[in-house]
Amino acid sequence: MDLHFGDSKPTDDERAAVDALLGPPESSWEGAARDEMRAADLRWAKGGRAARDRRDLLLPGLHAINDRIGWISEGALDYLCRRLTVPPSEAYGVATFYAMFSVKPRPATVLHVCTDLACAAAGASELCAGIEARLGPGSGVSVERSPCLGLCERAPAALAIKAGDPVRTAVSAPATVHDAVLAASAPDSAPDEPAAAMAVPQAGGDELVLLNRVGVVDPTSLDDYRAHGGYSALRRAFELGPAGVIREVTDSGLVGRGGAAFPTGRKWQATASQPDHPHYLVCNADESEPGTFKDRVLMEGDPYALVEAMTIAAYATGAHKGYLYLRGEYPRALARLEHAIAQARARGFLGDDVLGQGYAFDIEIRRGAGAYICGEETALFNSIEGYRGEPRSKPPFPVEKGLFGKPTVENNVETLVNVLPILTMGAPAYAAIGTERSTGPKLFCVSGSVARCGIYELPFGATLGELLELAGVREGLRAVLLGGAAGGFVRPDEMDIPLTFEGTREAGTTLGSGVVLAFDDTVPLPRLLLRIAEFFRDESCGQCVPCRVGTVRQEEALHRIAERTGAAAADDIALLREVGLAMRDASICGLGQTAWNAVESAIDRLGAYE
């Protein structure tokens, strides 16, 4: 192993941040203070395989430093590398991969202001300019333009993070200049966020299946969760046994709700049947698609449901360890889940003997740090393992060799939460909801030019027009973006599109993860497309040429034609098509394969640049 440590030394605070996570160092090799009695232990490395097996603690270690100091210095990085026996060059590559980390000095307080699609339409540019003018130079606050913060129903949004022990956060949404500056300067004094139920216009409705507890139960109370049907699904799972659970999930017709729509029962069966052990369960809670916030609302409003659903999935697939990969921009969801997991563990719903059934399972939360690509399952595995979040080539597939090279089942939050009603109402009753090929209820994230932004639950088969009628679409509707930045635009005269996987495919668009962004005629479409192109250029991991180069070329072409239409833009539109097809056909993962979708649909369906 090629280790090259610099001469920089960690400060006491940096050392304390790392030691709080890893424990005190045991030798000078790991960075302990040298004295005459211990100087000789630098002649050989100590820890060996045990130290290398802790590589997966690199990302938590970077978080620990960033949370305490606000940025990651060379001395702090070197100290963390010594503790984990990780080459500093590799650790530097990981630290610089994530948008929320900085390897350059910056103030302890960072104010992230969302400039993505919903917030851009709600005046994010003016908000940023006002904040920067109010704070001025030397304010001790770093204002950073951020991709989607997952607060689209309250756009525009800002997130303040003040480093220290402990780190403090404050959310301002919908943000004003005054409120955002207050959140940055005094996070503890900032107003509390509205309850998660405020993002659910249907909250309390009898027709709800997935959202029936949001706004009804206390999300911090395990007893309240159990009083409203909590853990009845897990008890049913133990009655059915692992094979019975998988059979119910398969018969229900449940498919993944993250966009790929792969049959969940098939994925679980493929993992459970693998002879290699251990098996792992990974919950993908890194929803970073612009316009998506459904998983955040579930985690903030009904966190015990996710803990229960993960336990069922792990039991069915033979996993005894689960990782919940949570995006770093969700501080309240993190607090709610940490509390829920601790309470479940203390009450016997997690641990060595779940509900006295002789089954052991526990959950560990891993925080992301601002990388859209980590929503791809194999990039997420790399991130957990302490590497750059770059997708892996398939095969082998995760059900064979996933996290740590072992069989792994990965599902997102909405998919997992669907398992609870499948077991409580039975597969036939669940399958009767929706359509034959798209069964069950679906969550839709509606934002933009509507009166009531939020999460809506409808059975598959409802039309786009019915959904927007619930949300109160405004006059002057120009376009609707389905599926987020990786989705496609549809026209106002296409409101009869059925919201099913097969219905949107037949209409030449995609349902994706359930994003529905409405834009009226006050939103400049060319600027919107340029923001989408900027997003994909920023978020490309750079591993494969078609995506690394194609996203840059796409943005450049859109810049050139932003002020031109008709024949003057024809050559660049032709170039966009060529680049888009190359990305779609040759990129390793879904990011590059879908980066052209929204631009293509805007040109072909909306007549952009004509």
C-alpha positions in Angstrom: 0.0 0.0 0.0 1.4 3.3 -1.1 1.1 5.8 1.8 2.3 9.4 1.5 1.6 11.5 4.5 2.3 15.2 4.6 3.9 17.3 7.3 0.6 19.0 8.3 -0.6 18.2 11.8 -4.2 17.9 13.0 -5.5 20.5 15.5 -6.8 19.3 18.8 -10.4 19.7 17.6 -9.7 17.7 14.5 -8.1 14.9 16.4 -10.9 14.9 18.9 -13.5 14.7 16.1 -11.8 11.6 14.6 -11.2 10.0 18.0 -14.8 10.4 19.0 -15.7 8.2 16.1 -12.9 5.7 16.1 -11.7 5.7 19.7 -8.2 6.8 20.8 -5.3 5.6 18.7 -3.4 2.6 20.0 0.0 3.3 18.5 2.2 6.0 17.0 1.5 4.4 13.6 -2.1 5.5 14.1 -1.1 9.0 15.2 -0.8 8.6 19.0 1.7 11.0 20.7 5.2 9.7 20.5 7.5 9.2 23.5 10.7 7.3 24.2 8.8 4.2 25.1 6.6 4.1 22.0 8.9 5.6 19.3 9.9 2.2 18.1 6.4 1.2 17.1 6.7 3.4 14.0 9.0 0.8 12.5 6.1 -1.4 11.5 2.4 -1.0 10.8 -0.1 -2.1 13.5 -3.6 -3.0 12.9 -3.2 -4.8 9.5 -6.4 -6.4 8.3 -8.4 -5.1 11.2 -7.5 -1.5 10.2 -8.2 -2.1 6.5 -11.6 -3.6 7.4 -12.5 -0.2 8.8 -12.3 1.5 5.4 -16.0 1.9 5.4 -15.6 4.4 8.3 -13.9 6.9 5.9 -17.1 8.7 5.0 -18.3 8.9 8.6 -14.8 10.2 9.5 -15.0 12.9 6.9 -18.4 13.9 8.2 -17.0 14.0 11.8 -14.3 16.5 10.8 -16.5 18.5 8.5 -19.2 18.7 11.2 -16.8 19.8 13.9 -14.6 22.2 11.9 -16.6 23.1 8.8 -13.9 21.9 6.4 -11.3 19.2 6.0 -7.7 20.3 6.3 -4.7 18.3 5.1 -3.7 17.6 8.7 -7.1 16.3 9.6 -7.3 14.1 6.4 -3.8 12.7 7.1 -4.8 11.8 10.7 -7.9 10.1 9.5 -6.0 8.2 6.9 -3.4 7.0 9.5 -6.2 5.8 11.7 -7.9 3.8 8.9 -4.7 2.8 6.9 -6.1 4.5 3.8 -3.8 6.1 1.2 -4.3 9.9 1.6 -4.6 10.3 -2.2 -7.6 8.0 -2.2 -9.1 9.7 0.8 -8.6 13.1 -0.9 -10.5 11.7 -4.0 -13.3 10.7 -1.7 -13.5 14.0 0.2 -13.5 16.0 -3.0 -16.3 13.8 -4.6 -19.0 15.2 -2.3 -20.5 18.7 -2.6 -21.0 19.1 1.2 -17.3 18.7 2.0 -14.6 21.3 1.4 -10.9 20.7 1.5 -10.3 24.5 1.4 -10.7 26.8 4.3 -14.2 28.2 4.7 -16.3 29.8 7.5 -17.7 27.5 10.1 -21.2 28.4 8.9 -22.4 27.4 5.4 -25.7 28.5 4.0 -26.9 26.2 1.2 -29.4 28.0 -1.0 -31.3 25.7 -3.4 -31.2 26.9 -7.0 -32.7 23.8 -8.7 -35.9 23.6 -10.7 -38.7 24.3 -8.1 -36.7 26.9 -6.2 -35.4 28.5 -9.4 -39.0 29.0 -10.5 -39.8 30.5 -7.1 -37.1 33.1 -7.2 -34.0 31.5 -5.9 -31.6 33.8 -7.9 -33.1 36.9 -6.3 -33.0 35.2 -2.9 -29.3 34.4 -3.3 -28.5 38.0 -4.4 -30.4 39.4 -1.5 -28.7 37.1 1.0 -25.2 37.9 -0.3 -26.0 41.7 -0.3 -27.3 41.5 3.3 -24.4 39.4 4.7 -21.6 41.1 2.8 -17.9 40.1 2.9 -16.4 39.0 6.3 -19.8 37.9 7.6 -18.4 34.5 8.7 -21.0 32.8 6.5 -20.3 31.0 3.2 -23.3 31.2 0.9 -23.3 28.3 -1.6 -25.7 27.7 -4.4 -27.0 24.2 -4.0 -28.8 21.5 -6.0 -32.2 20.4 -4.8 -32.5 20.3 -1.0 -35.7 18.1 -1.1 -37.9 20.9 0.2 -39.7 21.6 -3.1 -43.1 22.0 -1.5 -41.8 25.0 0.4 -39.6 26.6 -2.4 -37.4 28.6 -2.3 -35.4 26.8 0.4 -32.2 27.3 2.3 -30.2 25.0 4.8 -27.8 26.5 7.3 -25.1 24.3 8.8 -22.9 25.7 11.6 -19.9 23.5 12.5 -19.1 22.8 16.1 -19.6 20.2 18.8 -22.4 19.5 18.2 -23.0 20.7 14.7 -26.2 22.8 14.4 -28.6 23.1 11.5 -31.6 25.2 10.6 -33.9 25.1 7.6 -35.6 28.1 6.1 -38.4 27.3 3.7 -40.1 29.1 2.1 -37.0 31.3 2.6 -36.9 35.0 2.7 -33.6 37.0 2.9 -34.3 37.8 6.6 -35.2 34.2 7.6 -32.2 32.7 5.7 -29.8 35.1 7.3 -31.3 34.4 10.8 -30.9 30.7 10.2 -27.3 31.1 9.3 -26.4 33.5 12.1 -28.3 31.9 14.9 -29.5 28.3 14.0 -30.8 27.7 17.5 -33.1 30.8 17.3 -34.5 30.0 13.8 -38.2 29.1 13.7 -39.0 25.4 13.9 -39.9 23.7 10.6 -43.6 23.0 10.0 -44.7 19.5 10.8 -44.3 16.8 8.1 -48.0 16.6 7.8 -48.0 20.1 6.3 -46.5 18.6 3.2 -49.4 16.1 2.9 -52.6 18.0 1.7 -54.6 14.7 2.1 -53.3 14.2 5.7 -55.8 12.4 7.9 -57.9 11.1 4.9 -59.4 7.7 5.2 -58.3 6.8 1.6 -54.6 6.9 2.5 -52.6 3.7 2.7 -48.9 4.8 2.9 -49.5 8.2 4.4 -52.3 7.2 6.8 -50.2 7.8 9.9 -48.5 11.1 8.8 -50.1 13.9 10.9 -52.0 11.3 13.0 -49.3 9.7 15.1 -46.5 11.3 17.1 -43.4 10.5 15.0 -41.3 10.4 18.1 -43.5 7.9 20.0 -43.1 4.1 19.5 -46.2 3.5 21.6 -48.3 5.8 19.4 -47.0 4.0 16.3 -48.0 0.6 17.8 -51.4 2.0 18.8 -52.1 2.8 15.2 -51.2 -0.6 13.8 -47.4 -0.4 14.0 -45.5 -3.7 14.1 -48.5 -5.8 13.1 -46.9 -6.4 9.7 -43.7 -7.7 11.3 -45.7 -10.1 13.5 -47.5 -11.3 10.4 -44.1 -11.7 8.7 -42.9 -14.0 11.5 -46.1 -16.1 11.1 -45.5 -16.5 7.4 -41.8 -17.1 7.5 -39.2 -15.7 5.0 -40.5 -17.7 2.0 -44.1 -16.7 2.8 -43.2 -13.0 3.0 -41.4 -13.2 -0.4 -44.4 -15.0 -1.8 -46.8 -12.3 -0.6 -44.6 -9.5 -1.9 -44.3 -11.3 -5.3 -48.1 -11.9 -5.5 -48.8 -8.3 -4.7 -47.1 -7.1 -7.9 -45.0 -4.5 -6.0 -42.3 -3.0 -8.2 -39.5 -0.6 -7.1 -40.7 3.0 -6.6 -37.4 4.6 -7.4 -37.9 4.8 -11.1 -36.5 1.4 -12.4 -39.8 -0.5 -11.5 -38.0 -3.8 -11.0 -40.2 -6.5 -9.3 -39.5 -6.4 -5.6 -40.3 -10.0 -4.9 -37.9 -11.2 -7.6 -35.1 -9.1 -6.2 -35.8 -10.4 -2.7 -36.0 -14.1 -3.8 -32.7 -13.7 -5.8 -30.9 -12.4 -2.7 -32.4 -14.9 -0.3 -31.4 -17.8 -2.5 -27.7 -16.9 -2.6 -25.5 -19.4 -0.7 -22.8 -16.8 0.1 -23.2 -15.1 3.4 -23.7 -12.7 5.1 -26.5 -11.0 3.2 -27.1 -7.2 3.6 -30.1 -4.9 3.3 -29.6 -1.4 2.1 -32.3 1.3 2.2 -31.7 4.0 -0.3 -32.8 7.2 1.3 -30.6 9.4 -0.8 -33.4 10.8 -2.9 -31.7 13.6 -4.8 -33.8 13.9 -8.0 -34.8 17.6 -8.3 -38.5 17.8 -7.3 -38.4 14.6 -5.1 -39.2 14.8 -1.4 -41.6 11.9 -0.7 -39.1 9.8 1.2 -38.2 12.8 3.4 -41.9 13.2 4.4 -42.2 9.5 5.2 -39.1 9.5 7.3 -40.0 12.7 9.2 -43.7 11.9 9.6 -43.6 8.1 10.1 -40.0 6.9 10.9 -41.0 3.7 12.7 -42.7 2.5 9.6 -39.4 2.5 7.8 -37.7 0.7 10.7 -40.4 -2.0 10.7 -40.3 -2.4 6.9 -36.5 -2.7 6.8 -36.7 -5.4 9.5 -39.3 -7.3 7.4 -37.2 -7.1 4.2 -34.1 -8.2 6.1 -35.9 -11.2 7.7 -37.2 -12.3 4.3 -33.8 -12.1 2.6 -31.7 -13.5 5.4 -29.9 -10.3 6.3 -28.9 -9.5 9.8 -27.4 -6.0 9.2 -29.1 -3.1 7.4 -27.7 0.2 6.2 -29.9 3.2 5.9 -28.1 5.6 3.5 -29.6 9.0 4.2 -28.9 12.1 2.1 -26.9 14.6 4.1 -29.3 17.5 3.5 -32.0 16.0 5.7 -31.2 16.9 9.3 -34.7 16.4 10.7 -35.1 13.0 9.1 -31.7 12.0 10.5 -32.8 13.0 14.0 -36.1 11.3 13.7 -34.6 8.1 12.5 -31.8 8.0 15.0 -34.4 8.3 17.7 -36.7 5.7 16.2 -33.8 3.2 15.8 -32.7 3.8 19.4 -36.2 3.3 20.8 -36.8 0.2 18.6 -33.5 -1.3 19.8 -34.3 -0.5 23.5 -37.7 -2.1 23.2 -36.6 -5.3 21.5 -37.8 -4.5 18.0 -34.1 -4.4 16.8 -31.2 -6.3 18.2 -30.1 -9.9 18.9 -33.6 -11.3 19.4 -36.3 -9.3 17.6 -39.7 -9.7 19.3 -38.3 -12.9 20.9 -38.3 -14.7 17.6 -34.6 -15.7 17.7 -33.9 -13.4 14.7 -31.1 -10.8 15.0 -31.2 -7.6 13.0 -29.9 -4.1 13.5 -29.7 -0.9 11.4 -26.9 1.6 10.9 -27.4 5.0 9.4 -24.9 6.3 6.9 -25.1 9.9 5.8 -24.5 10.9 2.2 -22.8 14.2 1.5 -24.3 15.7 -1.6 -23.9 13.4 -4.6 -26.9 12.6 -6.8 -25.0 9.7 -8.4 -25.1 7.8 -5.1 -28.8 7.2 -5.7 -27.6 4.5 -8.1 -27.4 1.4 -6.1 -23.8 0.3 -6.8 -22.5 3.9 -6.4 -24.2 3.8 -3.1 -22.4 0.6 -2.1 -19.0 2.2 -3.0 -19.9 5.2 -0.9 -20.7 3.1 2.1 -17.5 1.1 1.6 -15.4 4.3 1.7 -14.7 4.8 -2.0 -15.8 7.4 -4.5 -19.5 7.0 -5.3 -19.0 5.7 -8.8 -21.3 3.1 -10.3 -20.0 -0.4 -10.9 -20.4 -2.4 -14.2 -23.0 -5.1 -14.1 -22.9 -8.1 -13.9 -22.4 -9.2 -11.3 -25.6 -7.8 -9.9 -26.1 -6.7 -6.3 -28.2 -9.7 -5.5 -25.0 -11.8 -6.1 -22.2 -9.4 -5.2 -23.3 -6.1 -3.7 -22.2 -4.3 -0.5 -18.8 -5.6 0.6 -19.0 -8.2 -2.2 -21.9 -10.0 -0.6 -25.5 -10.6 -1.7 -27.4 -7.4 -1.1 -31.0 -6.3 -1.5 -31.4 -2.5 -2.1 -34.8 -0.7 -2.0 -35.8 2.9 -1.6 -38.0 4.2 1.3 -41.3 4.2 -0.6 -40.8 0.7 -1.9 -40.1 -0.7 1.6 -43.0 1.1 3.2 -45.4 -0.5 0.7 -44.5 -3.9 2.3 -46.4 -3.0 5.4 -49.9 -2.8 3.8 -49.1 -5.9 1.7 -48.7 -8.0 4.8 -51.5 -6.4 6.8 -54.2 -6.4 4.0 -52.9 -9.4 2.1 -51.4 -9.6 -1.4 -54.8 -10.0 -3.3 -56.3 -6.9 -1.7 -53.2 -4.9 -2.3 -53.0 -6.0 -5.9 -56.6 -4.9 -6.4 -55.4 -1.3 -6.0 -54.2 0.4 -9.1 -54.0 -1.5 -12.5 -53.1 -4.9 -13.5 -49.5 -4.0 -14.4 -49.0 -1.2 -11.9 -50.4 -2.3 -8.5 -50.9 -0.5 -5.3 -50.8 3.2 -4.3 -48.2 5.6 -5.5 -46.8 8.8 -4.0 -46.4 11.9 -6.2 -44.3 14.9 -5.4 -46.2 17.9 -6.8 -44.6 21.3 -6.8 -44.1 24.4 -9.0 -47.1 26.4 -10.4 -49.8 24.8 -8.2 -51.8 26.1 -5.3 -51.2 23.2 -2.9 -47.7 21.7 -3.3 -47.0 18.5 -1.5 -47.1 14.7 -1.5 -50.2 13.1 -2.9 -51.1 9.5 -2.6 -53.2 8.1 -5.5 -53.8 4.6 -6.8 -51.9 3.8 -10.0 -54.2 4.6 -13.0 -55.3 8.1 -11.9 -54.6 10.6 -14.6 -52.2 13.5 -14.6 -55.1 15.9 -14.9 -56.8 14.4 -11.8 -53.6 14.8 -9.8 -53.1 18.4 -10.8 -56.8 19.2 -10.1 -56.2 18.0 -6.5 -53.1 20.3 -6.3 -54.9 23.2 -7.8 -53.0 24.0 -11.0 -52.6 27.7 -11.8 -53.7 29.6 -14.9 -51.3 29.7 -17.8 -49.9 26.2 -17.4 -47.2 25.8 -20.0 -45.6 22.4 -19.3 -45.4 19.6 -16.7 -42.1 17.8 -16.0 -42.7 14.2 -15.1 -39.9 12.2 -13.4 -37.7 15.2 -12.4 -34.6 16.2 -14.2 -34.2 12.7 -15.6 -37.8 12.7 -16.8 -39.6 14.4 -19.7 -41.9 17.3 -20.3 -45.6 17.0 -21.4 -47.9 19.6 -22.8 -51.0 21.0 -21.1 -53.2 19.2 -23.6 -51.8 15.8 -22.4 -53.5 15.7 -19.0 -55.2 12.4 -19.7 -51.9 10.5 -19.4 -52.5 7.6 -16.9 -50.1 7.7 -14.1 -48.8 4.2 -14.4 -45.5 2.8 -15.6 -47.0 1.4 -18.7 -49.2 4.4 -19.4 -46.4 6.9 -19.3 -44.2 4.7 -21.4 -46.9 4.5 -24.1 -47.2 8.3 -24.0 -43.5 8.6 -24.7 -42.5 9.9 -21.3 -41.6 8.3 -17.9 -43.1 8.2 -14.4 -39.7 8.0 -12.7 -39.9 8.4 -9.0 -43.2 10.3 -9.1 -42.0 13.9 -9.6 -44.6 16.2 -11.1 -43.3 19.8 -11.6 -45.8 22.2 -13.1 -44.5 25.4 -14.8 -46.7 28.3 -16.0 -45.8 30.8 -18.7 -43.9 33.0 -16.4 -41.0 30.5 -16.2 -38.4 30.9 -19.0 -38.1 27.4 -20.5 -34.6 27.9 -22.0 -33.3 28.9 -18.6 -35.0 25.8 -17.1 -33.3 23.5 -19.6 -30.0 25.1 -19.0 -30.4 24.5 -15.3 -31.1 20.8 -16.0 -28.0 20.6 -18.1 -25.9 22.3 -15.4 -27.3 19.8 -12.9 -26.2 16.8 -14.9 -22.8 18.3 -15.7 -22.2 18.9 -12.0 -23.5 15.5 -10.8 -21.7 13.3 -13.4 -19.1 11.2 -11.5 -16.8 11.4 -14.6 -16.1 7.7 -14.7 -17.3 7.1 -18.3 -16.5 9.3 -21.3 -20.0 9.5 -22.8 -21.4 11.0 -19.6 -18.4 13.0 -18.6 -18.0 14.7 -21.9 -21.6 14.5 -23.1 -23.0 16.5 -20.2 -20.5 19.3 -20.8 -21.2 19.4 -24.5 -25.0 19.5 -23.8 -24.6 22.4 -21.5 -22.4 24.3 -23.9 -24.9 23.8 -26.8 -27.7 25.1 -24.6 -25.7 28.1 -23.6 -25.1 28.9 -27.3 -28.8 28.6 -28.3 -30.2 30.2 -25.2 -30.8 33.5 -27.1 -31.4 32.0 -30.6 -34.3 30.1 -32.2 -35.3 28.6 -35.5 -32.6 28.1 -38.2 -29.9 29.8 -36.1 -30.2 27.1 -33.5 -30.6 24.2 -35.9 -27.0 23.1 -35.9 -26.8 23.0 -32.2 -30.0 21.2 -31.8 -28.7 18.5 -34.2 -25.5 18.3 -32.1 -27.7 18.0 -28.9 -29.5 15.0 -30.5 -26.2 13.3 -31.5 -24.7 13.8 -28.0 -27.9 12.8 -26.3 -28.1 9.5 -28.2 -24.4 8.8 -27.5 -25.0 9.3 -23.7 -28.2 7.2 -23.8 -26.5 4.3 -25.6 -23.1 4.2 -24.0 -23.2 5.6 -20.5 -22.5 3.2 -17.6 -25.4 4.2 -15.5 -28.8 5.9 -15.5 -27.4 9.4 -15.0 -25.8 9.6 -18.4 -28.5 7.5 -20.0 -31.3 9.9 -18.9 -29.4 13.3 -19.0 -30.8 14.1 -22.4 -34.4 13.1 -21.7 -35.8 16.4 -20.5 -34.1 18.5 -23.2 -35.2 16.1 -25.9 -38.9 16.2 -24.7 -38.8 20.0 -24.5 -37.6 20.3 -28.1 -39.9 17.6 -29.6 -43.1 18.1 -27.4 -42.9 21.7 -26.4 -41.3 23.2 -29.5 -38.5 24.8 -27.5 -36.2 27.1 -29.5 -38.6 27.3 -32.5 
